[in-house]
């Protein structure tokens, strides 16, 4: 009876040992599986980071390319605009006032005729040209220096502003074209009311000045109105007849040509 119990106890003990060994083996296999899973995940993480970096670099490269393309487009547009402007400047019509002269011998107590000389120095004809003339009323004193030379102080003289360009040539019916490389003259009349031309102008103790503006268009600039203002004053010369005196450009009144 005692021998049977011992045999049974030994059998139970062996079964417990086997169960423990199986459990240990299962745990060992589980740990090994976890270790393998962790080890297998490391290459996946590395490739995921590589893919992320590649995608980030590709995005940055695309963004830089877009910015550069936009910059190049702006630069191309600017160069095209500059090229068009340069072409217009080198091709368009340009009317330039040259000077003035008396038409006939001036005499005191009469009205006077002046010829305004101008030229189109551009390459295109000037279309719809109109010449606005503005005689400044009255005369101004001439300064005689210590050597008895007539002197006009252009810096201190009170020149009136030139408003002749503030007009629209298209409202005039006598518009005309001005062709390149041809000198032109327009006649203008002044001192048309009593006392007409003062004696002081003939003697060289007084002077006068005139203003005006040429308004015109050029084909290459479309319907834009161009302006060429001028201001000219009579410069007396000691010991010479009035017919030899010259008309000089005023320091103001001839600026802002476009």
Backbone torsions as a table, in degrees:
resi	resn	phi	psi	omega
1	UNK	NA	-43.5	178.8
2	UNK	-68.6	-35.3	178.1
3	UNK	-65.8	-37.2	178.3
4	UNK	-65.7	-39.3	178.9
5	UNK	-65.0	-40.3	-179.7
6	UNK	-64.4	-40.4	179.1
7	UNK	-63.5	-41.1	179.2
8	UNK	-65.9	-40.5	-179.9
9	UNK	-65.2	-40.2	178.7
10	UNK	-64.6	-39.1	178.4
11	UNK	-63.5	-42.5	179.5
12	UNK	-65.5	-38.0	179.0
13	UNK	-64.5	-41.1	179.0
14	UNK	-63.6	-39.0	178.4
15	UNK	-64.6	-39.5	179.4
16	UNK	-63.8	-41.1	179.0
17	UNK	-63.3	-42.3	179.6
18	UNK	-62.6	-42.0	180.0
19	UNK	-63.2	-40.7	179.9
20	UNK	-65.3	-40.5	179.4
21	UNK	-65.9	-40.2	178.2
22	UNK	-63.5	-42.0	179.3
23	UNK	-63.1	-42.0	179.1
24	UNK	-64.0	-40.1	179.1
25	UNK	-64.3	-40.1	178.8
26	UNK	-63.8	-42.2	179.5
27	UNK	-64.3	-40.7	179.4
28	UNK	-63.1	-42.0	177.6
29	UNK	-65.0	-37.4	178.9
30	UNK	-64.9	-42.8	179.2
31	UNK	-64.0	-38.4	179.0
32	UNK	-64.6	-40.4	178.7
33	UNK	-63.5	-42.9	179.8
34	UNK	-63.1	-41.2	179.8
35	UNK	-63.0	-41.2	178.5
36	UNK	-64.8	-40.3	-179.9
37	UNK	-62.9	-43.9	179.5
38	UNK	-63.5	-42.2	179.8
39	UNK	-66.2	-38.9	179.6
40	UNK	-69.2	-26.8	-178.4
41	UNK	-75.3	-26.0	-176.9
42	UNK	-60.8	-45.4	176.3
43	UNK	-61.0	-36.5	178.7
44	UNK	-63.5	-43.6	178.5
45	UNK	-61.5	-41.1	-179.4
46	UNK	-62.6	-45.9	179.5
47	UNK	-68.3	-33.6	176.1
48	UNK	-62.1	-42.9	178.3
49	UNK	-65.6	-38.9	177.7
50	UNK	-61.9	-44.0	179.0
51	UNK	-63.2	-40.3	179.3
52	UNK	-62.9	-43.9	-179.6
53	UNK	-65.0	-41.2	178.4
54	UNK	-61.4	-44.8	179.1
55	UNK	-63.8	-40.2	179.0
56	UNK	-63.7	-44.5	178.8
57	UNK	-64.3	-37.9	178.0
58	UNK	-65.0	-39.8	178.1
59	UNK	-64.6	-44.4	179.4
60	UNK	-63.9	-38.7	178.5
61	UNK	-65.4	-40.2	178.6
62	UNK	-65.9	-40.6	178.9
63	UNK	-64.2	-44.1	178.6
64	UNK	-62.7	-40.8	179.3
65	UNK	-63.6	-38.4	178.9
66	UNK	-66.3	-42.9	178.5
67	UNK	-63.6	-43.3	-179.7
68	UNK	-65.4	-39.1	178.1
69	UNK	-63.6	-40.5	178.3
70	UNK	-64.7	-41.8	178.7
71	UNK	-63.6	-42.0	179.4
72	UNK	-66.1	-36.2	178.0
73	UNK	-64.7	-43.6	177.3
74	UNK	-62.9	-41.5	180.0
75	UNK	-64.9	-41.2	178.8
76	UNK	-63.8	-42.3	178.4
77	UNK	-63.4	-41.3	179.0
78	UNK	-64.3	-42.9	179.6
79	UNK	-65.4	-38.7	178.5
80	UNK	-65.3	-40.3	178.4
81	UNK	-64.7	-43.6	178.5
82	UNK	-63.7	-38.6	179.5
83	UNK	-65.0	-41.1	178.4
84	UNK	-64.6	-42.5	179.2
85	UNK	-64.6	-42.0	178.7
86	UNK	-64.2	-39.5	177.8
87	UNK	-63.7	-41.5	179.5
88	UNK	-64.0	-42.9	-178.5
89	UNK	-64.6	-40.0	-176.5
90	UNK	-80.9	-14.2	-174.8
91	UNK	-111.3	-31.4	-170.0
92	UNK	-65.3	169.6	173.7
93	UNK	-75.2	142.5	176.7
94	UNK	-136.8	108.5	176.3
95	UNK	-91.1	127.6	-177.4
96	UNK	-122.8	119.9	172.1
97	UNK	-66.6	136.6	-176.4
98	UNK	-107.0	-41.5	-178.2
99	UNK	171.9	-165.1	-179.9
100	UNK	-148.1	160.3	176.6
101	UNK	-154.6	155.8	175.6
102	UNK	-69.4	139.4	173.0
103	UNK	-98.5	91.1	-174.1
104	UNK	99.3	171.6	-178.1
105	UNK	-80.0	121.1	179.5
106	UNK	-66.3	143.0	177.6
107	UNK	-135.9	141.1	179.2
108	UNK	-65.8	144.2	177.7
109	UNK	82.8	10.3	178.0
110	UNK	-129.3	161.9	173.1
111	UNK	-78.0	165.4	-172.5
112	UNK	-125.1	147.2	174.6
113	UNK	-111.3	130.5	175.3
114	UNK	-120.4	148.3	173.3
115	UNK	-110.8	122.0	177.5
116	UNK	-94.3	123.0	-178.0
117	UNK	-98.5	136.3	179.2
118	UNK	-151.6	166.2	-177.0
119	UNK	-150.1	146.3	171.2
120	UNK	-92.0	104.7	-177.5
121	UNK	-91.5	3.0	178.5
122	UNK	-83.1	-169.2	-178.1
123	UNK	-105.2	-18.3	178.2
124	UNK	-102.8	153.6	171.0
125	UNK	-65.0	143.7	172.9
126	UNK	-84.5	121.0	-176.4
127	UNK	-96.4	150.3	173.7
128	UNK	56.3	37.8	-179.0
129	UNK	-71.4	135.9	172.9
130	UNK	-134.4	139.3	-177.7
131	UNK	-108.8	112.9	177.6
132	UNK	-95.6	123.1	-178.4
133	UNK	-110.2	144.3	-178.2
134	UNK	-143.1	100.0	175.6
135	UNK	-77.1	127.0	176.9
136	UNK	-78.9	124.5	-175.5
137	UNK	-67.1	147.7	175.2
138	UNK	78.8	-174.4	-179.4
139	UNK	-131.6	168.6	179.4
140	UNK	-127.2	152.8	-177.1
141	UNK	-73.9	145.3	174.7
142	UNK	-97.2	134.3	177.4
143	UNK	-85.5	132.4	176.4
144	UNK	-105.1	119.3	-175.3
145	UNK	-81.7	-174.5	-175.8
146	UNK	-63.5	-24.1	178.7
147	UNK	-96.0	14.8	178.4
148	UNK	64.3	27.2	176.5
149	UNK	-94.5	132.4	176.9
150	UNK	-67.2	131.8	-173.7
151	UNK	-134.8	132.0	177.2
152	UNK	-117.2	117.0	-179.8
153	UNK	-81.5	97.5	-174.7
154	UNK	-70.8	-19.0	-177.7
155	UNK	-81.1	-34.6	-176.9
156	UNK	-98.8	-12.9	179.2
157	UNK	-64.7	140.2	-178.5
158	UNK	-86.9	88.9	179.6
159	UNK	-79.7	137.8	177.2
160	UNK	-78.4	151.5	177.5
161	UNK	-69.1	145.0	179.3
162	UNK	-87.8	110.3	-179.7
163	UNK	-107.8	13.3	-174.7
164	UNK	-66.9	-24.1	-176.8
165	UNK	-80.6	-8.5	-177.8
166	UNK	-81.1	66.6	-176.1
167	UNK	-152.0	169.8	178.6
168	UNK	-119.3	114.1	-177.1
169	UNK	-65.4	-21.6	-175.7
170	UNK	-72.7	-9.1	178.0
171	UNK	-89.1	-3.3	179.8
172	UNK	-99.7	146.3	-179.3
173	UNK	-91.3	-19.1	-176.3
174	UNK	-95.4	32.0	175.2
175	UNK	-66.5	151.3	-179.8
176	UNK	-152.4	158.4	176.7
177	UNK	-82.8	150.5	174.5
178	UNK	-123.1	118.2	-174.1
179	UNK	-88.1	154.3	-176.3
180	UNK	-65.4	153.4	171.1
181	UNK	60.1	30.8	177.2
182	UNK	-131.2	122.7	177.2
183	UNK	-73.8	140.3	-178.3
184	UNK	-129.9	155.8	176.8
185	UNK	-135.0	135.7	173.0
186	UNK	-116.3	138.5	178.8
187	UNK	-92.8	136.2	175.4
188	UNK	-132.6	149.3	-176.3
189	UNK	-113.0	141.0	176.8
190	UNK	-140.6	171.2	-176.1
191	UNK	53.5	50.2	-175.9
192	UNK	-86.1	-5.7	179.9
193	UNK	-119.3	152.0	177.7
194	UNK	-56.1	142.4	6.2
195	UNK	-86.8	19.6	179.1
196	UNK	61.7	-142.9	-175.3
197	UNK	-76.0	122.1	-177.7
198	UNK	-70.2	154.3	177.1
199	UNK	-63.7	-30.6	-179.3
200	UNK	-61.2	-30.0	177.6
201	UNK	-68.1	-42.2	-179.6
202	UNK	-65.1	-37.3	-178.6
203	UNK	-80.2	-11.7	179.2
204	UNK	85.0	15.7	177.9
205	UNK	-98.7	-9.0	176.9
206	UNK	-133.5	155.4	175.7
207	UNK	-139.5	167.9	177.1
208	UNK	-138.8	167.6	175.6
209	UNK	-142.1	157.9	-178.6
210	UNK	-128.0	153.9	177.4
211	UNK	-128.7	163.4	177.5
212	UNK	-176.6	-179.2	-179.6
213	UNK	-157.5	138.9	172.5
214	UNK	-99.7	125.0	177.7
215	UNK	-114.5	136.0	-174.1
216	UNK	-163.9	173.3	175.5
217	UNK	-123.3	164.8	174.9
218	UNK	-134.1	139.8	-173.1
219	UNK	-58.1	-41.0	-174.4
220	UNK	-70.1	-21.4	178.5
221	UNK	-103.7	13.5	173.3
222	UNK	67.5	-130.9	-175.3
223	UNK	-92.9	8.0	177.0
224	UNK	-62.8	135.6	178.0
225	UNK	-92.7	124.4	176.9
226	UNK	-98.6	153.9	-175.4
227	UNK	-131.8	136.9	174.4
228	UNK	-131.4	89.2	-179.2
229	UNK	-79.7	160.5	175.4
230	UNK	-150.4	158.6	172.9
231	UNK	-146.1	125.2	-175.8
232	UNK	-130.7	134.9	178.5
233	UNK	-122.2	151.5	-179.7
234	UNK	-79.5	124.6	179.0
235	UNK	-108.4	108.0	178.8
236	UNK	-67.5	156.4	176.2
237	UNK	-129.2	127.5	-176.5
238	UNK	-64.6	134.4	175.0
239	UNK	74.6	8.1	178.8
240	UNK	-121.3	149.6	179.0
241	UNK	-66.0	156.4	-175.3
242	UNK	-60.9	-25.4	178.7
243	UNK	-65.6	-19.8	179.2
244	UNK	-95.7	-3.6	177.4
245	UNK	-69.7	162.5	-175.1
246	UNK	-119.5	158.8	170.8
247	UNK	-104.7	122.4	-178.5
248	UNK	-108.4	157.3	179.8
249	UNK	-78.7	135.1	176.2
250	UNK	-68.0	156.9	178.1
251	UNK	-71.2	-17.4	175.2
252	UNK	-131.3	172.0	176.5
253	UNK	92.0	-10.0	179.7
254	UNK	-119.5	9.6	-178.2
255	UNK	-89.7	177.1	175.5
256	UNK	64.6	33.0	172.6
257	UNK	-71.2	139.7	177.9
258	UNK	-140.8	NA	NA
